[in-house]
Amino acid sequence: MSWWNSRRKRQADLDEEIAAHFRMAVGDRIDRGEAPERAHAAALREFGNQGLVKEATRETWGWGWLERFGQDLRYGLRMLRRSPGFTAVVALTLALGIGANTAIFSMIQAALNGLPIADPDRVFVVWTQNAHRGMDQLPVSVPDYKDMKAAGIFSTAGMLDDESGYNIQIDGHTDRIQAIRFTPEVFEVLGSRPQLGHLFGQDDVQAGSEPVIVLTDAYWHSRFGADPTVVGRRVVLDGVPASIIGVLPAKFPRLGQQQVYCPLIFDPAHLANRGSRGYGMIARLRPGLSPSAAQHALEQLASRIEKESPVTNGGSSFRMQSAEEAFVSDARDMLVILLAAVGFVLLIACANIANLLLARATIRGREMTIRIALGASRWRLACQLLSESILLALLGGLLAIVPAAWAIHVIAKSHFDALPSADLIEMNGTVLAFNLALAVVTGILFGTTPVLLAWKTDTHVALKTAGRNITTGTHQRLRGIFVVCEIALTLVLLVGAGLMLRSFIHLRWSNPGYTENGLLSMRLALSDRTYDTAEKEAAFYQRLLDRARGLPGIESIGAIDELPTSDSLFGSGIHFPDRSEPRSEDVPIVLYDSVTPDYFRAMQIPLVRGRYFNDSDRQGAPSVALVDEYTAQRYWPGQDVLGKSFKLNPKDPERVVVGVVRKVQPGTALALMLRNRLMGQVYLPLAQAPRSRLSLVARTSDPVSAASGIRAIVRRMDPGQPLFDVMSMEEVRAASASSASVATWLMGCFGILALSLATIGIYGVMSYHVGQRTREFGIRVSLGAQQRDILRLAARRGVALTATGIGVGIAGAIAVTRLMSGLLFGVTARDPETFGSVSALLAASALLACYVPARRATRIDPNTALREE
């Protein structure tokens, strides 16, 4: 402010000094006998342009550019006020484009927010990979983990189990919660400190130790009301008393939707089995060791283990992945696609606005040339035009806050499960700063073309136009190029949206291999402490199913360990006793599930050959299995599969195939993870392969009554075993595809927005084109041209631009959609139906936009047109 006040005082002094000099010059001439009027005129000629003198003097003071920028802004504001319609159209167009980009940026910021740990670039997730099988993110076995831990590559390394559900009983009330099991080293790797109590120690992961849990900050607040005395409180976890020993801070890195953490005590069967890969591994590099050197050391270790254990580790190696990358790997491809989509929308909006500015520049062309002729530099004109563009963009960015805030709210509430930090999607300072920066960059982007044209204007030619608007071939070509770019970008975006829509429809509404209508599902997980043997588990489920069959409205009921829609899976190598054993890396992999006999009837999965399971397929009876059609054709081509035998492990008993069932479609997450590859499916009788956690499926005409009845049966049998995830099968399938549905919905919205902008752009160009040729059309009509001739002439340019844009767009879509192949299911990246339908839709919209102005051209009055100058 001091500088500003000083500058104002110096300006006043300068005005007074120049005025004094001028008065002295006039006075000297009057004293020499000249008339006052002649003296005043002569002094003006002698003194020169006072404004230029003042400007040159102010330049010596410094910061002259700031004053000129202020002048440009003030003039730009006056120009925008004089054209409210133009300003509103441009601002609203920018608001939609910038708002969409801001909303997607909020997702990216949430994903890339970084892990709140010390030196996150030193923390890595370690995977088992098998390039021969095309698998690069397999879990790690306990023996492999111990070997890597002892190799000196990492300063500390821990293991964790997949997120799973637990029954927790607090003050006599039982809830279902999500939990992850850790070894104590995981907290060391992440550098975590509790806000209350303490974390796991080595004593807590020993067999027979007293169960303990650590709460997340969110669960501590929601379930315990942030009670500071919660440490030491006793709860019952899966029927086992456990103590709360600590509460984690709010910024502890989330690995899922978990509410508590439990110590990971390794299953004795996994301690020496290298082939049992069921745990995640996270580690911190040893100080002084680079990631590349650590990866090389892991490869050498994998080679040594492969030689020692070729059966379990043949073809397997270890791969490090940055923990920050691993946290967002599931959402990375989707975010890139969405960011590219909104980028296309913004480019289309910029092309539209550039077209409007070119039309406006035609009207203001004479103004610009007169300014140049009067001494304004082309640089000053460029600064003025850019200032106006930036003002427009800033206004659009300000308005964009409204649609961006709405979109961010919708996205945050849409359960985008692929993003581990969806709760961080919000309108914050960083998002607002991005909005401002994007507005400025956008203003420069669409304002550059008019500036370049003004820079190249020939002053002498422009002044000879005698009041007519200046229109050059360059203007027309640029407007055509912008329209072609709009159409091409729109087609690429619509093709991407169409492919994702077809993929989602295939995942969600195609025939899944079973009948979902009238099917009710629910989950039940028995406590390991109460049901500590397979016989007890099997007896509980058998009694439950027997009693549930008697409920009114239930036609059939069965159970499976994981529903087809689940992203959890059990896989194993399949071995054939009547064939030579292949190399370990060549052993085929199949998925397997344990089911009750009535599961297939409840799901209405058709039997192709043989028989379903029955009550005789129990423990102690010959081991049997069912396979799906793909498995039968893949491993017994051209043979009668009934009576064939196989093993799921070389040490397991042989299982005889007694039936073949229809192939069932996997869940969304599993389908995308398999990248459209098919895998065999094997079903085992639950009595011969028991599980403590099952999903019940009941075919019923009254889901509400059936759910209440089954819940009452479970409560009478054991009040400590609650039912959870009670949903219809339609809801289960929809929930499994929630992330895909959100992404498809966003892509669809962006596609519709792009189509609207492109159509408006074509209409604008055609309207301007018809307006410029009004006199020509009037002459043609007066000479006898028919309406169809005028219609064809008027629409020819629009049709040519549309055809060119669609051709360029198809080439671009073929190149770009290859990047989406990992997100598609049941449709290829070059699906001809999608390309054809999108091209037809875009062509129809463009031709409609061409037809309206062309139709107007046929109604031109020749007398009126010929009177135009």
Protein Blocks (a to p, Z undefined) as FASTA:
>chain_A
ZZmmmmmmmmmmmmmmmmmmmmmmmmmmmmnopafklmmmmmmmmnopfklmmmmmmmmn
goklmmmmmmmmmmmmmmmmmmmmlmmmmmmmmmmmmmmmmmmmmmmmmmmnopabehkl
lpccdddddfknopabbccdfklmmmmmmnomafbdcdddddddddddeehiacdddddd
ddfklmmmnopacfehcaddfklmgghiacdddddfklmmmmnoopaklgopacdeehia
cddfbdcdfklccfbjbfbdcdddddfklmmmmklccbdcdddddehiafklmmmmmmmm
mmmmmmmmmmlmgoiacddddfklmmmmmmmmmmmmmmmmmmmmmmmmmmmmmmmmmmmm
mmmmmmmmmmmmnopafklmmmmmmmmmmmmmmmmmmmmmmmmmmmmmmmmmnopaklmk
lmlgccdfklmmmmmmmmmmmmmmmmmmmmmmmmmpcfklmmmnnopacddfklmmmmmm
mmmmmmmmmmmmmmmmmmmmmmmmmmmmmcehiafehpacddddddfklmmcfklmmmmm
mmmmmmmmmpghiabdcddfbdfkbcbdcddddddfkbccddfklpccdddddddfklmm
mnopacfbhcdddfklcghiacdddddfklmmmmmghiafehpacdfbfkbccdddfbdc
ddddddfklmmmnnopacddddddfklmccfbdcdddddfblmlmmmmmmmmmmmmomkl
ccehiacfklmmmmmmmmmmmmmmmmmmmmmmmmmmmmmmmmmmmmmmmmmmmmmmmmmm
mnopafklmmmmmmmmmmmmmmmmmmmmmmmmmmmmmmmmmmgghiafklfklmmmmmmm
mmmmmmmmmmmmmmmmmmpcfklmmmpZZ
